[in-house]
C-alpha cells in the first residue's frame, strides 16, 4: 500500500476517483447529454434536478442547492466528517491516509490489537459453561443480539488475554497503552479485565477502540470497568453503539440516548435500534456533535431516579446549546429502560418516546416539583428559579414559555420579563449558554491557525475581533484551543496560558506549548492578523467562485436560463464585493 502525506491526500483521492462511480452506488443516474441526472438524495423530489458532471467531477442539485466534489458528497450522504470522508475514499482506492506513515502504522496496530482482543473475548464467552454466559442468559439476551454487539467474556485467569496477544507477536507496551494489561512491581504482566462480561466499544466506522467490562461478582469493584484514555480512544468523543445505530438514527430522524450498555442492548433486541449510550460519563459537547451528524432530535431516556433526572437536565442543556431539540422521557415502570422494555415491551416504550417532554417543559416541571406552591414565599422562590431558567432560552421560545408559566402559575408575563431583565447573573448565563462552536474538519493544524493562536496569547483583544471568521479554524486541535480560549476570554484580560493548558487534552496542551515556544511573530500583530484573515477570505472567495462557475457551466449545458441568470448575478456580486480587513 502506498503512503501519502495528509496535505496531498485530497488531491490524490480526486485524481483517482470518479464521482459518477461513487454516486451511482446510491443514486440511480441516467445519462443526460454531457452529464448524468437523477433524483436528489438530499431532498424529496419527483422530477430529477440532481446533476453529476463526469468531466468536471462535481455534483449539483438545482432543487435544494447542494453542490460539491466527490469528497463533499461522501461527507453529506454518509454523515461523515471531512477526515472520515477522506478515509472512506482512501480505503476504496487503496491509499493510506497519514500525516506520518510510522505513526499511522502504529495507530493501525492499536486497532488490530483491540480487534484481536475483541475476538478473544467473543470466543471465550462461547467456550463451555462459564459465569459470563450464565449472567447474559439471566438477562434474556439472545445469541443474535450478542453477535451484533460482539459481547464477550474475560475469564478469571491472570494472563489469558496477555498470553494470547503475546502469541500474536504484539508488544507489551502497546497492550499497556490500550489499557488491556497492567504491569506489577516485579515486572509481570496481567490482564486488566478479569471475570467480566465485555462490551466492545467501536467508532462510527466500526473499528474497536475500547472495552467496557461488567463485574460478575457482587463484591467485585468497580462494577463497570472501562478502558482508560488511549491513543485511539477518548470517552468525550465517542458513544456506545454509534456504529450500529447511526443509520437507524438517520432513518428515524431521532436518537435515543441512554446511560448503560445493557439499556442499549435490551432496547435494540426489542426493536428500538436508534439508541446509543454515553459511556458512563456526563454527556459532552463532542458527543453531542457526533449525534448531530445523524439527527438533530434526541430523546434522553435515563434512569428513573434523581441522579438520572439531573443527568438528563444537564445533557439537555448541552444539546440545547448545540441547537439540537432535546426531549426527556420518564420511565414509569422499572428503574431504567432495560427493566421497562422487558416488563412492558416495545409498543409501550414507543408511547413513552412519543410522549417525552420537551426540555423546557420538563425543566420547568422539575423546578415546580421542588416547591410547595400553595405557600406564597415558596411560589416567589419558584418563579425566581423559573426566571433564571427561562432567560437562557432563545428569544422566541423564551416568550412562548413565559406566557405558559404566567398562565399556569398565575403571574403576569411582564413581571417575569422584568425579573429576567434586572438579573445580571442571568444575563451572563444566557450569553454563555448560547455560545456555539464551529464544526471541526481535520487534525492537521495550519500555519494560519498557529499564528492566530499565538496572536491571541500575545494580545487577547484579538479574540473578540474574530467572531465572524471562526471557520478559519479548520482543524480539530485548532478549534479545541480556540474554543477554550474563547470560553475563558474576558475583555481586557490576557489569556492565562497555564489555565488554558489545564483545560485541554494532552495533545492540544502540547500543541499550545509548541506554539508558544516555536511560532515566531515577526512584525506588527495587526498586520499579521490582517494577513491571516485576508488569506482566509481570498481562499473562501476562490472556492465559492469555482463552485459557482462549475454550476453555471452545467446550467448552460442543460439550458436552465433562469438558473444561469441567478448564478451569473451571484458571481458578479461576489466579484464586486471583495472583502478585506
Buried (B, 14 or more C-beta within 10 A) or exposed (E): EEEBEBEEBBEBBBEBBEBBEBBBEEBEBEEBEEBBBBBBBBEEBEEBBBBBBBEBBBBBBBBBEBBBBBBBBBBBBBBBBBBBBBBBBBEBEEBBBBBEBEEBEBBBEBBBBBBBBBBBBBEBBBEEEBBBBEBBEEEEBEEEBBEBBBBBBBBBEBBBBBEBBBEEEBEEEBBBBBBBBEEEEEEEBBBBBBBBBBBBBBBBBEBBBBBBBBBBEEEBEEEBBBBEBBBBBBBBBBBBBBBBBBBBBBEBEBBBBBBBBBBBBBBBBBEBBBBBBBBBEEBBBBBBBBBBBBBBBBBBBBBBEEEBBEBBBEBBBBBBBBEBBBBBBBBEEBEBBBBBBBEBEEEEBEEBBEEBBBBBBBBBEBBBEEBEBEEEEEBEBBBBBBBBBBBBBEEEBBBBBBEBBBEEBEBEBEEBBEBBEEBEEBBEBBEEBBEEBEEBBBEBBBEBBBBBBBBBBBBBBBBEBBEEBBEBBBBBBBBBBBBBBBEBBEEEEEBBBEEBBEBBBEEBBEBBEEBBEEBEEEEEBEEBBEBBBBBBBEEBBEEEBEBBEBBBBBBBBBEBEEBBEBBBEBBEEBEEEEEEB
